[in-house]
Amino acid sequence: MMKRLVVLRRREPAVRFSCCGVRYGECRRNHAASTGGHAVDGCREFIAAEDGGGGNSTSAVGVAAAALKCAACGCHRSFHRRVQVYEVAWDDDCASGDTSSSSPSSSSSLSSE
């Protein structure tokens, strides 16, 4: 005879994580790759290049291309380390340990088979 263990969760976890944004960190472009070495430029954070205001760069394509280049090192955004920023949301009811309120879905009875 096989025994089963049924675990009932009455509430969701008190902490919820949600991804709310992306930030780009230091540049990881290897400038000495052609010679077989490893050398990075030391750019610590991606800073989007602003439009210079001349020529065709005022078009939507020019502005979008400029936003993908780093103003500090001139590299494309894909060379910079991508960091996802998470937002932590606390549920006050679960965190305080308030178990006095019960709903029909949260109450259950154990039965033996």
N, CA, C and O atoms as CSV, one atom per row, in Angstrom:
chain,resi,resn,atom,element,x,y,z
A,1,MET,N,N,0.841,-1.172,0.000
A,1,MET,CA,C,0.000,0.000,0.000
A,1,MET,C,C,0.892,1.244,0.000
A,1,MET,O,O,1.858,1.338,0.758
A,2,MET,N,N,0.556,2.159,-0.839
A,2,MET,CA,C,1.354,3.371,-0.968
A,2,MET,C,C,0.737,4.494,-0.129
A,2,MET,O,O,-0.467,4.741,-0.196
A,3,LYS,N,N,1.567,5.162,0.650
A,3,LYS,CA,C,1.084,6.252,1.478
A,3,LYS,C,C,1.345,7.573,0.771
A,3,LYS,O,O,2.345,7.739,0.072
A,4,ARG,N,N,0.436,8.497,0.967
A,4,ARG,CA,C,0.577,9.819,0.376
A,4,ARG,C,C,0.638,10.865,1.475
A,4,ARG,O,O,-0.027,10.753,2.505
A,5,LEU,N,N,1.430,11.856,1.239
A,5,LEU,CA,C,1.516,12.997,2.133
A,5,LEU,C,C,0.980,14.202,1.379
A,5,LEU,O,O,1.510,14.575,0.333
A,6,VAL,N,N,-0.058,14.802,1.906
A,6,VAL,CA,C,-0.671,15.961,1.270
A,6,VAL,C,C,-0.310,17.185,2.091
A,6,VAL,O,O,-0.576,17.238,3.292
A,7,VAL,N,N,0.291,18.156,1.448
A,7,VAL,CA,C,0.672,19.396,2.110
A,7,VAL,C,C,-0.227,20.496,1.576
A,7,VAL,O,O,-0.291,20.730,0.369
A,8,LEU,N,N,-0.917,21.165,2.479
A,8,LEU,CA,C,-1.812,22.248,2.089
A,8,LEU,C,C,-1.172,23.574,2.456
A,8,LEU,O,O,-0.750,23.779,3.594
A,9,ARG,N,N,-1.105,24.453,1.504
A,9,ARG,CA,C,-0.574,25.789,1.762
A,9,ARG,C,C,-1.762,26.727,1.920
A,9,ARG,O,O,-2.586,26.878,1.017
A,10,ARG,N,N,-1.827,27.342,3.076
A,10,ARG,CA,C,-2.971,28.205,3.350
A,10,ARG,C,C,-2.809,29.598,2.764
A,10,ARG,O,O,-3.804,30.224,2.400
A,11,ARG,N,N,-1.624,30.084,2.667
A,11,ARG,CA,C,-1.392,31.436,2.150
A,11,ARG,C,C,-0.225,31.421,1.185
A,11,ARG,O,O,0.620,30.526,1.202
A,12,GLU,N,N,-0.206,32.429,0.353
A,12,GLU,CA,C,0.926,32.622,-0.543
A,12,GLU,C,C,2.118,33.123,0.274
A,12,GLU,O,O,1.926,33.617,1.385
A,13,PRO,N,N,3.325,33.012,-0.238
A,13,PRO,CA,C,4.489,33.536,0.484
A,13,PRO,C,C,4.354,35.034,0.755
A,13,PRO,O,O,3.722,35.763,-0.009
A,14,ALA,N,N,4.954,35.475,1.844
A,14,ALA,CA,C,4.841,36.874,2.244
A,14,ALA,C,C,5.675,37.792,1.365
A,14,ALA,O,O,5.413,38.993,1.313
A,15,VAL,N,N,6.662,37.259,0.679
A,15,VAL,CA,C,7.550,38.079,-0.137
A,15,VAL,C,C,7.329,37.742,-1.603
A,15,VAL,O,O,7.285,36.573,-1.988
A,16,ARG,N,N,7.193,38.773,-2.403
A,16,ARG,CA,C,7.047,38.582,-3.843
A,16,ARG,C,C,8.111,39.402,-4.552
A,16,ARG,O,O,8.310,40.578,-4.246
A,17,PHE,N,N,8.796,38.771,-5.505
A,17,PHE,CA,C,9.804,39.449,-6.290
A,17,PHE,C,C,9.245,39.719,-7.675
A,17,PHE,O,O,8.605,38.854,-8.274
A,18,SER,N,N,9.483,40.909,-8.178
A,18,SER,CA,C,9.089,41.215,-9.548
A,18,SER,C,C,10.206,42.020,-10.195
A,18,SER,O,O,10.806,42.899,-9.576
A,19,CYS,N,N,10.466,41.700,-11.441
A,19,CYS,CA,C,11.508,42.405,-12.177
A,19,CYS,C,C,10.940,43.728,-12.660
A,19,CYS,O,O,9.941,43.751,-13.379
A,20,CYS,N,N,11.560,44.813,-12.278
A,20,CYS,CA,C,10.991,46.107,-12.649
A,20,CYS,C,C,11.911,46.907,-13.557
A,20,CYS,O,O,11.516,47.982,-14.010
A,21,GLY,N,N,13.092,46.446,-13.839
A,21,GLY,CA,C,13.950,47.219,-14.721
A,21,GLY,C,C,15.268,46.535,-15.001
A,21,GLY,O,O,15.629,45.542,-14.370
A,22,VAL,N,N,15.970,47.090,-15.959
A,22,VAL,CA,C,17.276,46.574,-16.358
A,22,VAL,C,C,18.266,47.725,-16.321
A,22,VAL,O,O,17.972,48.831,-16.776
A,23,ARG,N,N,19.437,47.452,-15.773
A,23,ARG,CA,C,20.517,48.432,-15.708
A,23,ARG,C,C,21.734,47.790,-16.345
A,23,ARG,O,O,21.890,46.571,-16.283
A,24,TYR,N,N,22.589,48.577,-16.947
A,24,TYR,CA,C,23.790,48.047,-17.590
A,24,TYR,C,C,25.010,48.514,-16.814
A,24,TYR,O,O,25.187,49.709,-16.574
A,25,GLY,N,N,25.850,47.560,-16.424
A,25,GLY,CA,C,27.019,47.835,-15.600
A,25,GLY,C,C,28.274,48.064,-16.419
A,25,GLY,O,O,28.237,48.702,-17.472
A,26,GLU,N,N,29.383,47.539,-15.926
A,26,GLU,CA,C,30.692,47.807,-16.521
A,26,GLU,C,C,30.840,47.185,-17.905
A,26,GLU,O,O,30.180,46.201,-18.240
A,27,CYS,N,N,31.716,47.782,-18.693
A,27,CYS,CA,C,31.969,47.318,-20.058
A,27,CYS,C,C,32.876,46.090,-20.008
A,27,CYS,O,O,33.875,46.077,-19.289
A,28,ARG,N,N,32.523,45.063,-20.774
A,28,ARG,CA,C,33.315,43.834,-20.807
A,28,ARG,C,C,33.928,43.593,-22.183
A,28,ARG,O,O,34.283,42.460,-22.509
A,29,ARG,N,N,34.054,44.626,-22.981
A,29,ARG,CA,C,34.627,44.464,-24.317
A,29,ARG,C,C,36.124,44.223,-24.202
A,29,ARG,O,O,36.831,44.958,-23.513
A,30,ASN,N,N,36.599,43.190,-24.882
A,30,ASN,CA,C,38.014,42.845,-24.876
A,30,ASN,C,C,38.678,43.554,-26.056
A,30,ASN,O,O,38.491,43.160,-27.207
A,31,HIS,N,N,39.449,44.597,-25.769
A,31,HIS,CA,C,40.092,45.387,-26.822
A,31,HIS,C,C,41.335,44.708,-27.386
A,31,HIS,O,O,41.823,45.105,-28.444
A,32,ALA,N,N,41.850,43.702,-26.708
A,32,ALA,CA,C,43.060,43.018,-27.163
A,32,ALA,C,C,42.758,41.619,-27.693
A,32,ALA,O,O,43.646,40.766,-27.712
A,33,ALA,N,N,41.533,41.371,-28.118
A,33,ALA,CA,C,41.158,40.035,-28.584
A,33,ALA,C,C,41.905,39.654,-29.855
A,33,ALA,O,O,42.218,38.480,-30.054
A,34,SER,N,N,42.194,40.618,-30.711
A,34,SER,CA,C,42.877,40.296,-31.976
A,34,SER,C,C,44.314,39.840,-31.752
A,34,SER,O,O,44.859,39.115,-32.584
A,35,THR,N,N,44.938,40.243,-30.656
A,35,THR,CA,C,46.313,39.842,-30.358
A,35,THR,C,C,46.380,38.648,-29.408
A,35,THR,O,O,47.468,38.175,-29.081
A,36,GLY,N,N,45.218,38.161,-28.964
A,36,GLY,CA,C,45.190,37.014,-28.065
A,36,GLY,C,C,45.270,37.393,-26.600
A,36,GLY,O,O,45.379,36.511,-25.748
A,37,GLY,N,N,45.220,38.658,-26.285
A,37,GLY,CA,C,45.287,39.105,-24.895
A,37,GLY,C,C,43.914,39.448,-24.343
A,37,GLY,O,O,42.883,39.173,-24.956
A,38,HIS,N,N,43.937,40.052,-23.176
A,38,HIS,CA,C,42.687,40.482,-22.549
A,38,HIS,C,C,42.910,41.863,-21.949
A,38,HIS,O,O,43.715,42.027,-21.032
A,39,ALA,N,N,42.200,42.850,-22.466
A,39,ALA,CA,C,42.305,44.215,-21.955
A,39,ALA,C,C,40.942,44.885,-22.059
A,39,ALA,O,O,40.350,44.944,-23.136
A,40,VAL,N,N,40.452,45.387,-20.933
A,40,VAL,CA,C,39.185,46.116,-20.919
A,40,VAL,C,C,39.480,47.589,-20.690
A,40,VAL,O,O,40.536,47.944,-20.165
A,41,ASP,N,N,38.539,48.453,-21.089
A,41,ASP,CA,C,38.807,49.888,-21.031
A,41,ASP,C,C,38.524,50.529,-19.678
A,41,ASP,O,O,38.938,51.666,-19.452
A,42,GLY,N,N,37.842,49.848,-18.780
A,42,GLY,CA,C,37.609,50.392,-17.446
A,42,GLY,C,C,36.345,51.207,-17.310
A,42,GLY,O,O,36.140,51.847,-16.278
A,43,CYS,N,N,35.491,51.207,-18.318
A,43,CYS,CA,C,34.219,51.919,-18.233
A,43,CYS,C,C,33.363,51.227,-17.178
A,43,CYS,O,O,33.107,50.028,-17.286
A,44,ARG,N,N,32.922,51.954,-16.173
A,44,ARG,CA,C,32.234,51.358,-15.031
A,44,ARG,C,C,30.718,51.249,-15.189
A,44,ARG,O,O,30.093,50.438,-14.506
A,45,GLU,N,N,30.107,52.053,-16.079
A,45,GLU,CA,C,28.655,52.034,-16.212
A,45,GLU,C,C,28.257,52.529,-17.586
A,45,GLU,O,O,28.903,53.415,-18.146
A,46,PHE,N,N,27.188,51.956,-18.134
A,46,PHE,CA,C,26.680,52.372,-19.434
A,46,PHE,C,C,25.954,53.701,-19.296
A,46,PHE,O,O,25.041,53.845,-18.482
A,47,ILE,N,N,26.375,54.672,-20.103
A,47,ILE,CA,C,25.720,55.973,-20.167
A,47,ILE,C,C,25.302,56.169,-21.611
A,47,ILE,O,O,26.150,56.221,-22.501
A,48,ALA,N,N,23.997,56.279,-21.855
A,48,ALA,CA,C,23.494,56.404,-23.223
A,48,ALA,C,C,24.000,57.698,-23.845
A,48,ALA,O,O,23.925,58.765,-23.235
A,49,ALA,N,N,24.516,57.591,-25.069
A,49,ALA,CA,C,25.011,58.768,-25.784
A,49,ALA,C,C,23.836,59.613,-26.230
A,49,ALA,O,O,22.819,59.087,-26.682
A,50,GLU,N,N,23.977,60.924,-26.102
A,50,GLU,CA,C,22.926,61.836,-26.546
A,50,GLU,C,C,23.181,62.240,-27.980
A,50,GLU,O,O,24.311,62.171,-28.464
A,51,ASP,N,N,22.132,62.660,-28.656
A,51,ASP,CA,C,22.222,63.082,-30.045
A,51,ASP,C,C,23.010,64.388,-30.128
A,51,ASP,O,O,22.776,65.312,-29.348
A,52,GLY,N,N,23.937,64.457,-31.071
A,52,GLY,CA,C,24.742,65.659,-31.254
A,52,GLY,C,C,24.003,66.796,-31.921
A,52,GLY,O,O,24.443,67.944,-31.842
A,53,GLY,N,N,22.878,66.504,-32.584
A,53,GLY,CA,C,22.072,67.547,-33.190
A,53,GLY,C,C,22.479,67.913,-34.594
A,53,GLY,O,O,22.042,68.950,-35.092
A,54,GLY,N,N,23.286,67.123,-35.253
A,54,GLY,CA,C,23.713,67.474,-36.601
A,54,GLY,C,C,23.365,66.409,-37.601
A,54,GLY,O,O,23.364,65.224,-37.266
A,55,GLY,N,N,23.066,66.802,-38.830
A,55,GLY,CA,C,22.848,65.866,-39.931
A,55,GLY,C,C,21.589,65.051,-39.777
A,55,GLY,O,O,20.573,65.542,-39.284
A,56,ASN,N,N,21.658,63.784,-40.205
A,56,ASN,CA,C,20.512,62.887,-40.156
A,56,ASN,C,C,20.311,62.262,-38.786
A,56,ASN,O,O,19.421,61.427,-38.627
A,57,SER,N,N,21.096,62.629,-37.807
A,57,SER,CA,C,20.996,61.998,-36.497
A,57,SER,C,C,19.734,62.404,-35.752
A,57,SER,O,O,19.431,61.834,-34.704
A,58,THR,N,N,18.979,63.395,-36.280
A,58,THR,CA,C,17.735,63.787,-35.626
A,58,THR,C,C,16.585,62.878,-36.009
A,58,THR,O,O,15.511,62.980,-35.416
A,59,SER,N,N,16.769,61.990,-36.978
A,59,SER,CA,C,15.713,61.048,-37.342
A,59,SER,C,C,15.543,60.018,-36.235
A,59,SER,O,O,16.399,59.876,-35.362
A,60,ALA,N,N,14.431,59.308,-36.284
A,60,ALA,CA,C,14.145,58.311,-35.246
A,60,ALA,C,C,15.181,57.198,-35.240
A,60,ALA,O,O,15.537,56.695,-34.174
A,61,VAL,N,N,15.670,56.805,-36.410
A,61,VAL,CA,C,16.679,55.750,-36.496
A,61,VAL,C,C,17.995,56.233,-35.906
A,61,VAL,O,O,18.671,55.476,-35.209
A,62,GLY,N,N,18.367,57.467,-36.170
A,62,GLY,CA,C,19.610,58.027,-35.636
A,62,GLY,C,C,19.586,58.164,-34.130
A,62,GLY,O,O,20.588,57.908,-33.461
A,63,VAL,N,N,18.450,58.567,-33.593
A,63,VAL,CA,C,18.313,58.704,-32.142
A,63,VAL,C,C,18.365,57.336,-31.480
A,63,VAL,O,O,18.989,57.185,-30.430
A,64,ALA,N,N,17.720,56.334,-32.077
A,64,ALA,CA,C,17.731,54.986,-31.511
A,64,ALA,C,C,19.130,54.390,-31.553
A,64,ALA,O,O,19.539,53.712,-30.610
A,65,ALA,N,N,19.867,54.631,-32.629
A,65,ALA,CA,C,21.235,54.112,-32.730
A,65,ALA,C,C,22.148,54.796,-31.722
A,65,ALA,O,O,23.030,54.155,-31.150
A,66,ALA,N,N,21.945,56.090,-31.499
A,66,ALA,CA,C,22.765,56.812,-30.530
A,66,ALA,C,C,22.477,56.348,-29.109
A,66,ALA,O,O,23.376,56.363,-28.269
A,67,ALA,N,N,21.255,55.938,-28.824
A,67,ALA,CA,C,20.896,55.486,-27.484
A,67,ALA,C,C,21.531,54.144,-27.147
A,67,ALA,O,O,21.619,53.791,-25.971
A,68,LEU,N,N,21.975,53.386,-28.145
A,68,LEU,CA,C,22.599,52.087,-27.907
A,68,LEU,C,C,24.111,52.174,-27.767
A,68,LEU,O,O,24.751,51.163,-27.479
A,69,LYS,N,N,24.701,53.342,-27.961
A,69,LYS,CA,C,26.145,53.530,-27.800
A,69,LYS,C,C,26.426,54.184,-26.458
A,69,LYS,O,O,25.673,55.045,-26.001
A,70,CYS,N,N,27.515,53.766,-25.836
A,70,CYS,CA,C,27.910,54.324,-24.545
A,70,CYS,C,C,28.647,55.639,-24.767
A,70,CYS,O,O,29.548,55.712,-25.602
A,71,ALA,N,N,28.270,56.677,-24.025
A,71,ALA,CA,C,28.922,57.972,-24.155
A,71,ALA,C,C,30.326,57.947,-23.555
A,71,ALA,O,O,31.181,58.730,-23.971
A,72,ALA,N,N,30.578,57.077,-22.600
A,72,ALA,CA,C,31.878,57.039,-21.931
A,72,ALA,C,C,32.937,56.309,-22.744
A,72,ALA,O,O,34.058,56.800,-22.879
A,73,CYS,N,N,32.596,55.132,-23.292
A,73,CYS,CA,C,33.616,54.337,-23.973
A,73,CYS,C,C,33.355,54.148,-25.461
A,73,CYS,O,O,34.250,53.702,-26.179
A,74,GLY,N,N,32.161,54.472,-25.949
A,74,GLY,CA,C,31.852,54.345,-27.365
A,74,GLY,C,C,31.445,52.951,-27.802
A,74,GLY,O,O,31.227,52.724,-28.992
A,75,CYS,N,N,31.338,52.016,-26.879
A,75,CYS,CA,C,30.957,50.640,-27.205
A,75,CYS,C,C,29.441,50.517,-27.305
A,75,CYS,O,O,28.699,51.364,-26.806
A,76,HIS,N,N,28.998,49.450,-27.958
A,76,HIS,CA,C,27.574,49.146,-28.027
A,76,HIS,C,C,27.103,48.659,-26.662
A,76,HIS,O,O,27.889,48.132,-25.875
A,77,ARG,N,N,25.817,48.840,-26.392
A,77,ARG,CA,C,25.245,48.466,-25.100
A,77,ARG,C,C,25.397,46.978,-24.795
A,77,ARG,O,O,25.445,46.598,-23.625
A,78,SER,N,N,25.473,46.133,-25.812
A,78,SER,CA,C,25.570,44.689,-25.592
A,78,SER,C,C,26.900,44.276,-24.963
A,78,SER,O,O,27.001,43.170,-24.432
A,79,PHE,N,N,27.924,45.132,-25.007
A,79,PHE,CA,C,29.201,44.817,-24.362
A,79,PHE,C,C,29.150,45.047,-22.850
A,79,PHE,O,O,30.024,44.568,-22.127
A,80,HIS,N,N,28.159,45.761,-22.370
A,80,HIS,CA,C,28.052,46.069,-20.945
A,80,HIS,C,C,27.270,44.978,-20.230
A,80,HIS,O,O,26.333,44.401,-20.782
A,81,ARG,N,N,27.670,44.704,-18.986
A,81,ARG,CA,C,27.035,43.662,-18.180
A,81,ARG,C,C,25.600,44.068,-17.855
A,81,ARG,O,O,25.355,45.170,-17.364
A,82,ARG,N,N,24.656,43.175,-18.132
A,82,ARG,CA,C,23.241,43.446,-17.894
A,82,ARG,C,C,22.875,43.033,-16.474
A,82,ARG,O,O,23.145,41.905,-16.061
A,83,VAL,N,N,22.262,43.946,-15.730
A,83,VAL,CA,C,21.860,43.698,-14.349
A,83,VAL,C,C,20.358,43.924,-14.256
A,83,VAL,O,O,19.870,45.011,-14.567
A,84,GLN,N,N,19.621,42.894,-13.826
A,84,GLN,CA,C,18.184,43.056,-13.629
A,84,GLN,C,C,17.938,43.548,-12.216
A,84,GLN,O,O,18.476,43.002,-11.253
A,85,VAL,N,N,17.124,44.580,-12.100
A,85,VAL,CA,C,16.799,45.171,-10.812
A,85,VAL,C,C,15.444,44.619,-10.381
A,85,VAL,O,O,14.456,44.753,-11.103
A,86,TYR,N,N,15.402,43.996,-9.196
A,86,TYR,CA,C,14.178,43.383,-8.693
A,86,TYR,C,C,13.551,44.257,-7.622
A,86,TYR,O,O,14.245,44.920,-6.851
A,87,GLU,N,N,12.236,44.245,-7.589
A,87,GLU,CA,C,11.489,44.963,-6.571
A,87,GLU,C,C,10.916,43.933,-5.609
A,87,GLU,O,O,10.311,42.950,-6.036
A,88,VAL,N,N,11.103,44.155,-4.312
A,88,VAL,CA,C,10.607,43.230,-3.300
A,88,VAL,C,C,9.334,43.815,-2.712
A,88,VAL,O,O,9.330,44.946,-2.225
A,89,ALA,N,N,8.259,43.050,-2.756
A,89,ALA,CA,C,6.981,43.495,-2.206
A,89,ALA,C,C,6.632,42.628,-1.004
A,89,ALA,O,O,6.585,41.402,-1.107
A,90,TRP,N,N,6.391,43.262,0.126
A,90,TRP,CA,C,6.029,42.544,1.348
A,90,TRP,C,C,4.527,42.617,1.534
A,90,TRP,O,O,3.927,43.677,1.358
A,91,ASP,N,N,3.921,41.504,1.887
A,91,ASP,CA,C,2.502,41.457,2.201
A,91,ASP,C,C,2.380,41.592,3.710
A,91,ASP,O,O,2.808,40.700,4.442
A,92,ASP,N,N,1.798,42.701,4.195
A,92,ASP,CA,C,1.750,42.980,5.627
A,92,ASP,C,C,0.928,41.960,6.404
A,92,ASP,O,O,1.262,41.655,7.549
A,93,ASP,N,N,-0.135,41.427,5.815
A,93,ASP,CA,C,-0.959,40.456,6.536
A,93,ASP,C,C,-0.180,39.190,6.851
A,93,ASP,O,O,-0.258,38.672,7.965
A,94,CYS,N,N,0.567,38.690,5.883
A,94,CYS,CA,C,1.336,37.459,6.096
A,94,CYS,C,C,2.559,37.708,6.963
A,94,CYS,O,O,2.954,36.840,7.741
A,95,ALA,N,N,3.160,38.884,6.836
A,95,ALA,CA,C,4.372,39.175,7.590
A,95,ALA,C,C,4.079,39.338,9.071
A,95,ALA,O,O,4.923,39.001,9.901
A,96,SER,N,N,2.892,39.853,9.428
A,96,SER,CA,C,2.581,40.066,10.835
A,96,SER,C,C,2.114,38.796,11.527
A,96,SER,O,O,2.006,38.758,12.753
A,97,GLY,N,N,1.835,37.753,10.747
A,97,GLY,CA,C,1.410,36.493,11.337
A,97,GLY,C,C,-0.062,36.475,11.676
A,97,GLY,O,O,-0.486,35.670,12.506
A,98,ASP,N,N,-0.860,37.338,11.061
A,98,ASP,CA,C,-2.292,37.411,11.320
A,98,ASP,C,C,-2.988,36.219,10.679
A,98,ASP,O,O,-3.147,36.167,9.460
A,99,THR,N,N,-3.403,35.258,11.508
A,99,THR,CA,C,-4.088,34.069,10.992
A,99,THR,C,C,-5.523,34.016,11.482
A,99,THR,O,O,-6.185,32.989,11.331
A,100,SER,N,N,-6.028,35.119,12.076
A,100,SER,CA,C,-7.379,35.106,12.614
A,100,SER,C,C,-8.428,35.107,11.520
A,100,SER,O,O,-9.498,34.526,11.701
A,101,SER,N,N,-8.157,35.735,10.401
A,101,SER,CA,C,-9.137,35.754,9.318
A,101,SER,C,C,-9.003,34.484,8.504
A,101,SER,O,O,-7.909,34.098,8.093
A,102,SER,N,N,-10.135,33.846,8.282
A,102,SER,CA,C,-10.106,32.626,7.488
A,102,SER,C,C,-11.181,32.719,6.429
A,102,SER,O,O,-12.284,33.198,6.692
A,103,SER,N,N,-10.869,32.272,5.259
A,103,SER,CA,C,-11.814,32.249,4.158
A,103,SER,C,C,-12.158,30.800,3.858
A,103,SER,O,O,-11.425,29.903,4.274
A,104,PRO,N,N,-13.246,30.547,3.150
A,104,PRO,CA,C,-13.598,29.157,2.835
A,104,PRO,C,C,-12.511,28.431,2.058
A,104,PRO,O,O,-12.356,27.218,2.193
A,105,SER,N,N,-11.761,29.160,1.250
A,105,SER,CA,C,-10.712,28.504,0.477
A,105,SER,C,C,-9.489,28.185,1.321
A,105,SER,O,O,-8.719,27.285,0.985
A,106,SER,N,N,-9.300,28.930,2.436
A,106,SER,CA,C,-8.110,28.688,3.245
A,106,SER,C,C,-8.347,27.654,4.340
A,106,SER,O,O,-7.387,27.079,4.852
A,107,SER,N,N,-9.604,27.403,4.713
A,107,SER,CA,C,-9.853,26.404,5.747
A,107,SER,C,C,-10.023,25.042,5.094
A,107,SER,O,O,-10.637,24.914,4.035
A,108,SER,N,N,-9.478,24.049,5.731
A,108,SER,CA,C,-9.568,22.701,5.185
A,108,SER,C,C,-9.606,21.703,6.327
A,108,SER,O,O,-9.185,21.995,7.447
A,109,SER,N,N,-10.103,20.557,6.032
A,109,SER,CA,C,-10.128,19.500,7.037
A,109,SER,C,C,-9.362,18.309,6.504
A,109,SER,O,O,-9.389,18.028,5.306
A,110,LEU,N,N,-8.687,17.620,7.384
A,110,LEU,CA,C,-7.918,16.450,6.996
A,110,LEU,C,C,-8.794,15.218,7.162
A,110,LEU,O,O,-9.477,15.061,8.173
A,111,SER,N,N,-8.768,14.376,6.195
A,111,SER,CA,C,-9.538,13.139,6.286
A,111,SER,C,C,-8.612,11.968,6.036
A,111,SER,O,O,-7.683,12.063,5.234
A,112,SER,N,N,-8.856,10.886,6.705
A,112,SER,CA,C,-8.023,9.702,6.504
A,112,SER,C,C,-8.729,8.764,5.542
A,112,SER,O,O,-9.946,8.594,5.601
A,113,GLU,N,N,-7.971,8.176,4.681
A,113,GLU,CA,C,-8.531,7.262,3.688
A,113,GLU,C,C,-8.190,5.855,4.032
A,113,GLU,O,O,-8.574,4.933,3.313
